[in-house]
Amino acid sequence: MRSATIQITVPFFDIDAMHIVWHGHYVKYLELARCALLQTFDYDYPQMQESGYLWPIVDMHIKYRKSATLGLPIEVIATLVEWEHRLKINYRIVDVTSGALLTKASTIQVAVSIATGEMCFESPVILLQKLGIPACG
């Protein structure tokens, strides 16, 4: 499995009226970690598009366990767990200071051909090549 970790210190502009990170900002944190993960095998969004595919998110689950607050150093860990028919990435957001798990999440992305607009039911060969996995067939 491939993983990437980013660190963020929660900024003032991510805090809501309850003095915690507004729930929608966690999606941004996941995106930053996902891009860091994709960069580890040179298949971030520009490379996806250059290869003829878009990879929209079709499913996202987030479980908020404990709130992040202003100035809290957090780590966002993204781990690629499936790649054969889709990209499934699991995430953990952790309080760097205490090690407490704050949030668990997952996203699913599918390949869509730019040329035809059709969803691919198998991952494109380019993804497997980038991951160093031999293609079947």
Summary of the structure (lengths in Angstrom):
residues: 137
radius of gyration: 16.3
end to end distance: 23.0
largest distance: 55.4
contacts: 382
relative contact order: 0.22
helix: 23%
strand: 37%
